[in-house]
Amino acid sequence: MVLAPILNSRQPLIVAWNNLVDKMSRQESLELLEERLCGGLCNISDQLSVQVLESLSEGIVITNEQGYIKYANQAFGAIINVELLEEAETKKLIEVMQQELLDRIRT
């Protein structure tokens, strides 16, 4: 719902209405600004999180509820001898680990 001020009047009720419209407009603007700031901060936070995870020497892997890999850092790729992590991220963790074990058994 869009509220519009009533122009050119000094009557107390109309002045009060215009003040209310102005306050609601500022509140909506502040809420939009807050959403944009939070979105930007979350994005920065996500980028920093990825940088931190990539800098670890320990292998990190994150899966969804079905066991599909959603994220794996480079150290995890090195542990399981997978150079293209994007390829591993389309599989379930159990599939990747089983293949790694089979490869080790064969050598």
MDAnalysis code that builds the backbone (N, CA, C; Angstrom):
import MDAnalysis as mda
import numpy as np

u = mda.Universe.empty(321, n_residues=107, atom_resindex=np.repeat(np.arange(107), 3), trajectory=True)
u.add_TopologyAttr("name", ["N", "CA", "C"] * 107)
u.add_TopologyAttr("resid", np.arange(1, 108))
u.add_TopologyAttr("resname", ["MET", "VAL", "LEU", "ALA", "PRO", "ILE", "LEU", "ASN", "SER", "ARG", "GLN", "PRO", "LEU", "ILE", "VAL", "ALA", "TRP", "ASN", "ASN", "LEU", "VAL", "ASP", "LYS", "MET", "SER", "ARG", "GLN", "GLU", "SER", "LEU", "GLU", "LEU", "LEU", "GLU", "GLU", "ARG", "LEU", "CYS", "GLY", "GLY", "LEU", "CYS", "ASN", "ILE", "SER", "ASP", "GLN", "LEU", "SER", "VAL", "GLN", "VAL", "LEU", "GLU", "SER", "LEU", "SER", "GLU", "GLY", "ILE", "VAL", "ILE", "THR", "ASN", "GLU", "GLN", "GLY", "TYR", "ILE", "LYS", "TYR", "ALA", "ASN", "GLN", "ALA", "PHE", "GLY", "ALA", "ILE", "ILE", "ASN", "VAL", "GLU", "LEU", "LEU", "GLU", "GLU", "ALA", "GLU", "THR", "LYS", "LYS", "LEU", "ILE", "GLU", "VAL", "MET", "GLN", "GLN", "GLU", "LEU", "LEU", "ASP", "ARG", "ILE", "ARG", "THR"])
u.atoms.positions = np.array([
    [0.845, -1.161, 0.000],
    [0.000, 0.000, 0.000],
    [0.896, 1.231, 0.000],
    [0.592, 2.156, -0.878],
    [1.367, 3.386, -0.992],
    [0.551, 4.527, -0.395],
    [1.132, 5.206, 0.562],
    [0.484, 6.354, 1.191],
    [1.043, 7.628, 0.582],
    [0.155, 8.567, 0.304],
    [0.585, 9.825, -0.301],
    [0.225, 10.983, 0.614],
    [1.101, 11.959, 0.670],
    [0.784, 13.138, 1.493],
    [-0.305, 13.977, 0.832],
    [-0.965, 14.735, 1.659],
    [-1.957, 15.685, 1.182],
    [-1.268, 17.045, 1.155],
    [-1.316, 17.685, 0.020],
    [-0.550, 18.919, -0.162],
    [-1.352, 20.168, 0.193],
    [-0.624, 21.211, 0.558],
    [-1.149, 22.571, 0.734],
    [-2.278, 22.671, 1.758],
    [-2.029, 22.201, 2.947],
    [-3.033, 22.392, 3.986],
    [-2.350, 22.505, 5.333],
    [-2.902, 23.345, 6.193],
    [-2.355, 23.549, 7.534],
    [-3.273, 22.968, 8.607],
    [-4.301, 22.276, 8.211],
    [-5.209, 21.696, 9.196],
    [-4.452, 20.645, 10.003],
    [-4.652, 20.576, 11.331],
    [-3.888, 19.664, 12.191],
    [-3.984, 18.201, 11.759],
    [-5.144, 17.751, 11.351],
    [-5.291, 16.352, 10.947],
    [-4.486, 16.070, 9.681],
    [-4.478, 16.981, 8.750],
    [-3.725, 16.788, 7.506],
    [-2.226, 16.887, 7.770],
    [-1.820, 17.811, 8.646],
    [-0.402, 17.915, 9.011],
    [0.055, 16.622, 9.672],
    [-0.779, 16.083, 10.563],
    [-0.449, 14.820, 11.232],
    [-0.350, 13.688, 10.209],
    [-1.295, 13.655, 9.254],
    [-1.255, 12.635, 8.194],
    [0.041, 12.748, 7.394],
    [0.397, 13.953, 6.994],
    [1.625, 14.150, 6.218],
    [2.864, 13.732, 7.006],
    [2.879, 14.021, 8.301],
    [4.004, 13.581, 9.146],
    [4.081, 12.063, 9.206],
    [2.934, 11.411, 9.328],
    [2.887, 9.946, 9.362],
    [3.398, 9.360, 8.053],
    [2.947, 9.912, 6.944],
    [3.396, 9.444, 5.630],
    [4.906, 9.617, 5.509],
    [5.426, 10.756, 5.951],
    [6.857, 11.015, 5.886],
    [7.645, 10.017, 6.731],
    [7.173, 9.761, 7.944],
    [7.865, 8.801, 8.828],
    [7.834, 7.395, 8.248],
    [6.692, 6.993, 7.695],
    [6.600, 5.652, 7.106],
    [7.502, 5.532, 5.885],
    [7.600, 6.593, 5.111],
    [8.474, 6.587, 3.943],
    [9.935, 6.447, 4.353],
    [10.331, 7.191, 5.389],
    [11.712, 7.083, 5.894],
    [11.974, 5.697, 6.464],
    [10.993, 5.113, 7.158],
    [11.155, 3.782, 7.736],
    [11.369, 2.749, 6.626],
    [10.581, 2.839, 5.557],
    [10.746, 1.920, 4.434],
    [12.118, 2.090, 3.800],
    [12.568, 3.328, 3.661],
    [13.892, 3.584, 3.098],
    [14.978, 2.987, 3.977],
    [14.832, 3.131, 5.288],
    [15.819, 2.561, 6.215],
    [15.819, 1.038, 6.151],
    [14.637, 0.434, 6.026],
    [14.563, -1.025, 5.931],
    [15.232, -1.519, 4.654],
    [14.999, -0.811, 3.536],
    [15.661, -1.191, 2.284],
    [17.174, -1.052, 2.395],
    [17.626, 0.030, 3.017],
    [19.054, 0.231, 3.217],
    [19.638, -0.876, 4.093],
    [18.928, -1.237, 5.151],
    [19.381, -2.305, 6.033],
    [19.491, -3.625, 5.282],
    [18.513, -3.935, 4.440],
    [18.558, -5.165, 3.651],
    [19.767, -5.169, 2.721],
    [20.011, -4.044, 2.064],
    [21.153, -3.959, 1.160],
    [22.471, -4.102, 1.912],
    [22.570, -3.451, 3.073],
    [23.795, -3.552, 3.869],
    [24.018, -4.971, 4.358],
    [22.966, -5.585, 4.868],
    [23.095, -6.967, 5.359],
    [23.476, -7.905, 4.229],
    [22.868, -7.711, 3.073],
    [23.218, -8.539, 1.919],
    [24.669, -8.368, 1.539],
    [25.141, -7.129, 1.544],
    [26.542, -6.866, 1.225],
    [27.484, -7.457, 2.252],
    [27.134, -7.316, 3.532],
    [27.978, -7.873, 4.594],
    [28.008, -9.385, 4.533],
    [26.860, -10.002, 4.248],
    [26.821, -11.465, 4.128],
    [27.706, -11.917, 2.982],
    [27.669, -11.179, 1.875],
    [28.493, -11.523, 0.731],
    [29.972, -11.406, 1.074],
    [30.347, -10.328, 1.754],
    [31.739, -10.157, 2.189],
    [32.118, -11.258, 3.156],
    [31.213, -11.566, 4.083],
    [31.459, -12.620, 5.054],
    [31.656, -13.958, 4.362],
    [30.828, -14.245, 3.352],
    [30.963, -15.492, 2.605],
    [32.308, -15.561, 1.896],
    [32.713, -14.439, 1.286],
    [34.000, -14.403, 0.592],
    [35.151, -14.630, 1.563],
    [35.088, -13.994, 2.734],
    [36.142, -14.181, 3.738],
    [36.150, -15.623, 4.241],
    [34.982, -16.189, 4.427],
    [34.895, -17.572, 4.890],
    [35.554, -18.516, 3.889],
    [35.282, -18.304, 2.609],
    [35.885, -19.145, 1.579],
    [37.398, -18.965, 1.578],
    [37.867, -17.727, 1.720],
    [39.310, -17.487, 1.756],
    [39.953, -18.198, 2.937],
    [39.288, -18.143, 4.086],
    [39.821, -18.818, 5.273],
    [39.852, -20.325, 5.054],
    [38.757, -20.886, 4.539],
    [38.707, -22.332, 4.306],
    [39.752, -22.779, 3.286],
    [39.978, -21.962, 2.269],
    [40.977, -22.310, 1.250],
    [42.398, -22.229, 1.801],
    [42.617, -21.404, 2.815],
    [43.965, -21.259, 3.359],
    [44.331, -22.371, 4.331],
    [43.355, -23.167, 4.749],
    [43.641, -24.246, 5.700],
    [44.371, -25.398, 5.021],
    [45.267, -26.013, 5.748],
    [45.944, -27.191, 5.203],
    [45.126, -28.462, 5.440],
    [44.133, -28.371, 6.305],
    [43.245, -29.512, 6.542],
    [42.185, -29.562, 5.456],
    [41.810, -30.775, 5.085],
    [40.757, -30.941, 4.084],
    [39.395, -30.665, 4.691],
    [38.640, -29.791, 4.055],
    [37.307, -29.436, 4.518],
    [36.322, -29.780, 3.413],
    [35.254, -30.478, 3.770],
    [34.196, -30.784, 2.817],
    [32.856, -30.552, 3.503],
    [31.928, -29.951, 2.759],
    [30.587, -29.684, 3.272],
    [29.600, -30.374, 2.347],
    [28.677, -31.120, 2.929],
    [27.672, -31.817, 2.134],
    [26.279, -31.326, 2.502],
    [25.326, -31.606, 1.627],
    [23.936, -31.325, 1.971],
    [23.349, -32.555, 2.666],
    [22.054, -32.517, 2.934],
    [21.407, -33.614, 3.668],
    [21.462, -34.937, 2.912],
    [21.517, -34.873, 1.578],
    [21.566, -36.092, 0.775],
    [22.984, -36.620, 0.582],
    [23.968, -35.920, 1.107],
    [25.345, -36.371, 1.009],
    [26.108, -35.838, -0.187],
    [25.462, -34.977, -0.997],
    [26.158, -34.381, -2.133],
    [27.110, -33.296, -1.652],
    [28.280, -33.264, -2.246],
    [29.294, -32.280, -1.873],
    [28.834, -30.907, -2.336],
    [28.776, -29.970, -1.398],
    [28.420, -28.584, -1.713],
    [29.663, -27.706, -1.767],
    [30.663, -28.057, -0.994],
    [31.917, -27.305, -0.989],
    [33.035, -28.218, -0.540],
    [34.181, -28.078, -1.174],
    [35.390, -28.780, -0.745],
    [36.569, -27.861, -1.021],
    [37.440, -27.720, -0.030],
    [38.598, -26.854, -0.262],
    [39.683, -27.611, -1.020],
    [40.716, -26.879, -1.435],
    [41.790, -27.475, -2.228],
    [42.523, -28.579, -1.455],
    [42.652, -28.413, -0.150],
    [43.332, -29.438, 0.651],
    [42.566, -30.759, 0.604],
    [41.232, -30.689, 0.620],
    [40.435, -31.916, 0.503],
    [40.675, -32.561, -0.856],
    [40.729, -31.732, -1.899],
    [41.009, -32.256, -3.236],
    [42.349, -32.960, -3.292],
    [43.351, -32.403, -2.605],
    [44.676, -33.027, -2.579],
    [44.646, -34.351, -1.817],
    [43.864, -34.396, -0.752],
    [43.784, -35.623, 0.056],
    [43.203, -36.771, -0.758],
    [42.169, -36.477, -1.537],
    [41.528, -37.553, -2.299],
    [42.033, -37.616, -3.738],
    [43.099, -36.870, -4.035],
    [43.716, -36.867, -5.356],
    [42.751, -36.463, -6.464],
    [41.962, -35.467, -6.218],
    [41.064, -34.936, -7.238],
    [41.537, -33.532, -7.583],
    [41.913, -33.358, -8.842],
    [42.391, -32.041, -9.254],
    [41.239, -31.094, -9.556],
    [40.157, -31.612, -10.109],
    [39.014, -30.770, -10.453],
    [37.921, -30.955, -9.412],
    [37.918, -30.073, -8.426],
    [36.916, -30.177, -7.363],
    [35.505, -29.956, -7.884],
    [35.372, -29.186, -8.962],
    [34.036, -28.965, -9.519],
    [33.408, -30.297, -9.915],
    [34.229, -31.194, -10.424],
    [33.742, -32.519, -10.803],
    [33.296, -33.299, -9.562],
    [34.058, -33.193, -8.496],
    [33.708, -33.890, -7.257],
    [32.444, -33.312, -6.639],
    [32.193, -32.024, -6.874],
    [31.041, -31.375, -6.259],
    [29.716, -31.749, -6.904],
    [29.738, -32.616, -7.897],
    [28.488, -33.114, -8.477],
    [28.182, -34.519, -7.972],
    [28.998, -35.008, -7.060],
    [28.853, -36.378, -6.561],
    [28.594, -36.382, -5.061],
    [28.204, -37.558, -4.590],
    [28.054, -37.733, -3.150],
    [29.429, -37.989, -2.549],
    [29.601, -37.565, -1.309],
    [30.882, -37.751, -0.625],
    [31.259, -39.224, -0.570],
    [30.291, -40.070, -0.307],
    [30.579, -41.512, -0.208],
    [31.110, -42.044, -1.533],
    [30.604, -41.553, -2.663],
    [31.093, -41.989, -3.974],
    [32.537, -41.566, -4.182],
    [32.836, -40.344, -3.820],
    [34.199, -39.826, -3.989],
    [35.161, -40.594, -3.098],
    [34.768, -40.823, -1.867],
    [35.650, -41.533, -0.929],
    [35.826, -42.987, -1.341],
    [34.760, -43.634, -1.798],
    [34.873, -45.023, -2.237],
    [35.809, -45.133, -3.427],
    [35.691, -44.204, -4.381],
    [36.570, -44.218, -5.552],
    [38.019, -44.019, -5.135],
    [38.270, -43.133, -4.182],
    [39.624, -42.886, -3.690],
    [40.185, -44.154, -3.062],
    [39.374, -44.826, -2.247],
    [39.827, -46.080, -1.630],
    [40.125, -47.142, -2.686],
    [39.268, -47.267, -3.702],
    [39.509, -48.219, -4.784],
    [40.786, -47.898, -5.543],
    [41.025, -46.622, -5.787],
    [42.254, -46.224, -6.485],
    [43.484, -46.586, -5.652],
    [43.417, -46.417, -4.357],
    [44.560, -46.744, -3.491],
    [44.801, -48.245, -3.423],
    [43.706, -49.006, -3.463],
    [43.844, -50.469, -3.419],
    [44.496, -50.979, -4.693],
    [44.151, -50.388, -5.823],
    [44.688, -50.827, -7.118],
    [46.191, -50.526, -7.255],
    [46.689, -49.526, -6.541],
    [48.110, -49.172, -6.726],
    [48.981, -49.833, -5.709],
])
